[in-house]
Amino acid sequence: MSLKIDIFNYIFGGVFNRMIEDNSILFKIGDFSKLTEVSIRMLRYYDEQGIFKPFKIDEFTGYRFYCVEQIPIIQKIILLRDMNFSVKQIKKILESWENNFLIENLNKRKDIILNEINSLYNKINNINTAIEDIKKNNICINFNINFKSIPQYNIVSIRETISSYNDEKKLWKKLDFLVNKYNITLKKGIGNNLCIFHNDDFVKNSIDVEVGYIIEKKYIDFEKLIFRNTRKVNLMACMMVKGPYTNLEKAYKFLIYWLNSHNHYKICGKSRQICHVSNEEPFYNKNPENYLTEIQIPVLKI
């Protein structure tokens, strides 16, 4: 094996240390970093992740050397990195660098980027909406609206028609009694409860209401207890309401007014209510001004 050290001027007048071994031009890691514009830190990281290893590591000095033939490989990595592929994805693509496989992965990446663009456009629309609301004095600092996806839940519940919203607490007491009687395991944590209003419109009497807790597993219905899955909601308009329960009616009216006045949203399901802080265990706070209730209305973006 012939081995010699030579110093030569490379592109852009740069000076690089090179070695020629078995007709391969080798570069130390620092010089290869300058040549490829990939930092030494990233070259070491790619080595650790197993996607781009040095051509040779000197057994005495520990120096890492890269060869000219590796430049097309690092260029592929740079291309994929700049398209925001993860290291895991880059490794998989490099192992199967074939046109159809590459096109398939590029199309998947394109779809992800398009979704990100749509998400950014939605944020811009929300900003524009907020600007218009501020101009029209429609912003209420106590009622802030946000949108989120709500997963499907297993719940245990009781559903009855009550004469007024004040009677809702009677349903909770019935539910608590039966849950404790049959030792039903509830999901722990704040927000493990929900109240669903089944009337199509806001009413002040003959209120069809269902109160329930989120549970870990599903049972078979017995006594007055209903065990079921709530439906997943892809887009839920949500509002946190601080203070006593007397604030809720005003909050509901404001949320419905806001949705109706912004014609790119359409109500498409039953409203829900979640208690985060109240005068009941396990959410107890004795001061009504500290109560925190979340109201939710399913919507479609049109």
C-alpha positions as CSV (number, residue, x, y, z in Angstrom):
1,M,0.0,0.0,0.0
2,S,1.3,3.4,-1.0
3,L,0.7,6.3,1.4
4,K,1.8,9.9,0.9
5,I,0.8,13.3,2.2
6,D,0.3,16.2,-0.1
7,I,-1.0,19.8,0.4
8,F,-2.9,21.2,-2.5
9,N,-5.2,24.1,-3.4
10,Y,-8.7,23.1,-4.0
11,I,-11.7,25.1,-5.2
12,F,-12.2,28.7,-4.2
13,G,-8.5,28.9,-3.4
14,G,-9.1,26.8,-0.2
15,V,-6.2,24.8,1.2
16,F,-6.9,21.2,2.2
17,N,-4.8,18.4,3.7
18,R,-5.2,15.3,1.6
19,M,-3.9,11.8,1.6
20,I,-3.8,9.4,-1.3
21,E,-4.4,5.8,-0.4
22,D,-5.1,3.1,-2.9
23,N,-5.9,5.8,-5.5
24,S,-8.5,7.4,-3.2
25,I,-8.1,11.0,-2.1
26,L,-8.7,11.2,1.6
27,F,-9.6,14.3,3.6
28,K,-9.4,14.9,7.4
29,I,-12.8,15.6,8.9
30,G,-12.2,19.4,9.2
31,D,-11.2,19.7,5.5
32,F,-14.1,17.5,4.4
33,S,-16.4,19.7,6.5
34,K,-15.2,22.8,4.6
35,L,-15.4,21.1,1.3
36,T,-19.0,19.9,1.7
37,E,-20.2,22.7,4.0
38,V,-21.4,20.1,6.6
39,S,-20.3,20.9,10.1
40,I,-17.9,18.6,12.0
41,R,-20.6,18.2,14.6
42,M,-23.1,16.9,12.0
43,L,-20.5,14.6,10.4
44,R,-19.9,13.1,13.8
45,Y,-23.6,12.8,14.4
46,Y,-24.3,11.1,11.1
47,D,-21.5,8.7,12.0
48,E,-23.2,7.9,15.4
49,Q,-26.6,7.4,13.6
50,G,-25.0,5.1,11.1
51,I,-26.0,7.0,8.0
52,F,-22.6,8.3,6.9
53,K,-19.4,6.8,8.4
54,P,-15.8,7.9,7.7
55,F,-14.0,6.1,5.0
56,K,-11.2,5.4,7.5
57,I,-10.3,6.0,11.1
58,D,-6.6,6.0,11.9
59,E,-6.0,3.4,14.5
60,F,-3.2,5.3,16.2
61,T,-4.4,8.9,16.1
62,G,-8.2,8.4,15.9
63,Y,-8.4,10.9,13.0
64,R,-11.4,10.4,10.7
65,F,-10.8,10.5,7.0
66,Y,-13.3,10.8,4.2
67,C,-12.8,10.1,0.5
68,V,-13.9,11.9,-2.7
69,E,-16.2,9.1,-3.6
70,Q,-18.3,9.9,-0.5
71,I,-19.1,13.4,-1.7
72,P,-22.2,12.3,-3.8
73,I,-23.5,10.4,-0.7
74,I,-23.2,13.4,1.6
75,Q,-24.9,15.5,-1.1
76,K,-27.9,13.2,-1.1
77,I,-28.0,13.5,2.7
78,I,-27.9,17.3,2.4
79,L,-30.7,17.2,-0.2
80,L,-33.0,15.1,2.0
81,R,-32.0,17.1,5.2
82,D,-33.0,20.4,3.5
83,M,-36.4,18.8,2.7
84,N,-36.8,18.2,6.4
85,F,-36.5,14.5,6.3
86,S,-35.6,13.0,9.7
87,V,-32.3,11.1,10.2
88,K,-34.3,7.9,10.5
89,Q,-36.1,8.6,7.2
90,I,-32.8,9.6,5.5
91,K,-31.2,6.3,6.5
92,K,-34.1,4.3,5.1
93,I,-34.1,6.2,1.8
94,L,-30.3,5.8,1.4
95,E,-30.6,2.1,2.0
96,S,-33.1,1.9,-0.9
97,W,-32.0,4.7,-3.2
98,E,-34.2,3.8,-6.2
99,N,-36.3,6.2,-8.3
100,N,-39.8,4.9,-7.4
101,F,-39.0,4.6,-3.7
102,L,-37.5,8.1,-3.7
103,I,-40.5,9.6,-5.6
104,E,-42.9,7.9,-3.1
105,N,-41.0,9.4,-0.1
106,L,-40.8,12.8,-1.8
107,N,-44.5,12.8,-2.4
108,K,-45.2,12.0,1.3
109,R,-42.9,14.8,2.3
110,K,-44.7,17.2,0.0
111,D,-48.0,16.3,1.5
112,I,-46.7,17.0,5.0
113,I,-45.3,20.4,3.9
114,L,-48.7,21.2,2.2
115,N,-50.5,20.4,5.5
116,E,-48.0,22.7,7.3
117,I,-48.7,25.4,4.8
118,N,-52.5,25.0,5.3
119,S,-52.0,25.2,9.0
120,L,-50.0,28.4,8.6
121,Y,-52.8,29.8,6.4
122,N,-55.3,29.0,9.1
123,K,-53.2,30.8,11.6
124,I,-53.1,33.8,9.3
125,N,-56.9,33.7,8.9
126,N,-57.2,33.6,12.6
127,I,-55.0,36.6,12.9
128,N,-57.0,38.5,10.3
129,T,-60.2,37.5,12.1
130,A,-58.9,38.8,15.4
131,I,-57.9,42.1,13.7
132,E,-61.4,42.5,12.3
133,D,-63.0,41.6,15.7
134,I,-60.8,44.2,17.4
135,K,-61.8,46.8,14.8
136,K,-65.5,46.0,15.4
137,N,-65.1,45.8,19.2
138,N,-66.1,42.1,19.2
139,I,-63.2,40.9,21.3
140,C,-64.2,40.1,24.9
141,I,-61.1,39.6,27.1
142,N,-63.0,37.2,29.4
143,F,-64.0,34.9,26.5
144,N,-61.1,33.6,24.4
145,I,-62.0,31.1,21.7
146,N,-59.6,28.4,20.5
147,F,-60.0,25.3,18.3
148,K,-58.7,21.8,18.9
149,S,-59.3,18.2,18.1
150,I,-61.1,16.1,20.8
151,P,-60.4,12.3,20.8
152,Q,-63.0,9.6,21.4
153,Y,-63.6,8.8,25.1
154,N,-65.0,5.8,27.0
155,I,-67.5,7.3,29.5
156,V,-70.0,6.2,32.2
157,S,-73.0,8.6,32.2
158,I,-76.6,9.3,33.2
159,R,-78.9,11.0,30.8
160,E,-82.2,12.7,31.9
161,T,-84.4,15.7,31.0
162,I,-84.3,18.3,33.6
163,S,-86.4,21.4,34.2
164,S,-83.5,23.9,34.8
165,Y,-79.8,24.0,34.6
166,N,-79.6,24.1,38.4
167,D,-80.9,20.5,38.4
168,E,-77.7,19.4,36.7
169,K,-76.0,19.0,40.1
170,K,-78.7,16.4,41.1
171,L,-77.6,14.3,38.1
172,W,-74.0,14.5,39.2
173,K,-75.0,13.3,42.7
174,K,-76.9,10.3,41.2
175,L,-73.9,9.5,39.0
176,D,-71.4,9.8,41.9
177,F,-73.5,7.5,44.1
178,L,-73.7,4.8,41.5
179,V,-70.0,5.1,40.5
180,N,-69.0,4.7,44.2
181,K,-71.6,1.9,44.8
182,Y,-70.2,-0.2,42.0
183,N,-66.6,0.8,42.4
184,I,-66.2,2.0,38.8
185,T,-62.6,3.1,38.0
186,L,-62.5,6.6,36.6
187,K,-59.7,8.2,34.6
188,K,-57.6,10.3,37.0
189,G,-56.9,14.0,36.5
190,I,-58.5,17.3,35.9
191,G,-60.9,17.3,33.0
192,N,-62.1,13.7,33.4
193,N,-65.8,14.8,33.3
194,L,-68.1,16.1,30.7
195,C,-71.7,17.3,30.3
196,I,-73.4,16.9,26.9
197,F,-76.5,18.9,26.0
198,H,-78.6,17.0,23.5
199,N,-81.1,19.7,22.6
200,D,-80.7,21.1,19.2
201,D,-80.9,24.7,20.4
202,F,-80.3,26.6,23.7
203,V,-83.3,26.0,25.9
204,K,-84.1,27.1,29.5
205,N,-86.3,24.2,30.4
206,S,-86.9,20.5,29.3
207,I,-83.1,20.3,29.0
208,D,-81.9,16.9,27.7
209,V,-78.6,16.5,29.4
210,E,-76.1,13.8,29.9
211,V,-73.4,13.9,32.6
212,G,-70.5,11.5,32.7
213,Y,-67.0,10.6,33.6
214,I,-64.2,9.3,31.4
215,I,-63.3,5.7,32.3
216,E,-60.4,3.4,31.6
217,K,-62.5,0.5,30.3
218,K,-66.1,-0.1,29.0
219,Y,-68.8,-1.9,31.0
220,I,-72.3,-3.2,30.1
221,D,-75.1,-0.8,30.9
222,F,-76.9,-1.4,34.2
223,E,-79.3,0.5,36.5
224,K,-79.3,4.0,35.1
225,L,-75.7,3.9,34.1
226,I,-74.8,4.2,30.4
227,F,-71.4,3.0,29.2
228,R,-70.5,4.3,25.7
229,N,-68.0,5.9,23.5
230,T,-68.2,9.6,22.7
231,R,-67.4,10.5,19.1
232,K,-64.1,12.0,18.0
233,V,-64.5,15.6,17.1
234,N,-61.9,16.9,14.5
235,L,-62.6,20.5,15.2
236,M,-64.1,21.8,18.5
237,A,-64.6,25.5,19.3
238,C,-63.6,25.8,22.9
239,M,-63.9,28.6,25.5
240,M,-62.6,28.7,29.1
241,V,-65.1,30.5,31.4
242,K,-63.8,31.7,34.7
243,G,-66.1,32.6,37.6
244,P,-69.5,31.4,38.8
245,Y,-71.8,29.3,36.8
246,T,-74.0,32.3,36.1
247,N,-71.4,33.4,33.6
248,L,-72.0,30.3,31.4
249,E,-75.2,31.5,29.7
250,K,-73.5,34.7,28.6
251,A,-70.4,32.7,27.4
252,Y,-72.5,30.3,25.4
253,K,-74.4,33.2,23.7
254,F,-71.1,34.9,22.9
255,L,-69.5,31.7,21.4
256,I,-72.6,31.0,19.3
257,Y,-72.7,34.6,18.2
258,W,-69.0,34.5,17.3
259,L,-69.4,31.3,15.2
260,N,-72.5,32.7,13.4
261,S,-70.8,36.0,12.6
262,H,-67.7,34.2,11.1
263,N,-69.3,32.3,8.2
264,H,-66.3,29.9,7.7
265,Y,-67.5,27.9,10.7
266,K,-70.7,25.8,10.9
267,I,-72.0,24.2,14.1
268,C,-72.3,20.4,13.6
269,G,-73.0,18.6,16.9
270,K,-74.0,18.7,20.5
271,S,-72.3,21.2,22.9
272,R,-70.3,19.9,25.8
273,Q,-69.2,21.3,29.1
274,I,-66.1,20.3,31.2
275,C,-65.5,21.3,34.7
276,H,-61.9,22.0,35.6
277,V,-62.4,23.9,38.9
278,S,-65.7,23.9,40.9
279,N,-67.2,23.5,44.4
280,E,-67.2,19.7,44.0
281,E,-64.5,17.1,44.6
282,P,-62.0,16.5,43.1
283,F,-62.0,19.9,41.5
284,Y,-62.8,21.8,44.7
285,N,-62.4,25.5,45.2
286,K,-64.7,27.2,47.6
287,N,-64.5,30.6,45.9
288,P,-67.0,30.8,42.9
289,E,-64.8,33.4,41.3
290,N,-62.1,30.8,40.8
291,Y,-64.4,28.2,39.1
292,L,-63.1,27.3,35.6
293,T,-65.5,25.7,33.1
294,E,-64.7,24.8,29.5
295,I,-67.5,24.9,27.0
296,Q,-67.2,23.1,23.6
297,I,-69.1,23.2,20.4
298,P,-68.3,20.9,17.4
299,V,-67.8,22.8,14.2
300,L,-67.0,22.3,10.5
301,K,-64.7,24.7,8.7
302,I,-66.4,25.7,5.4
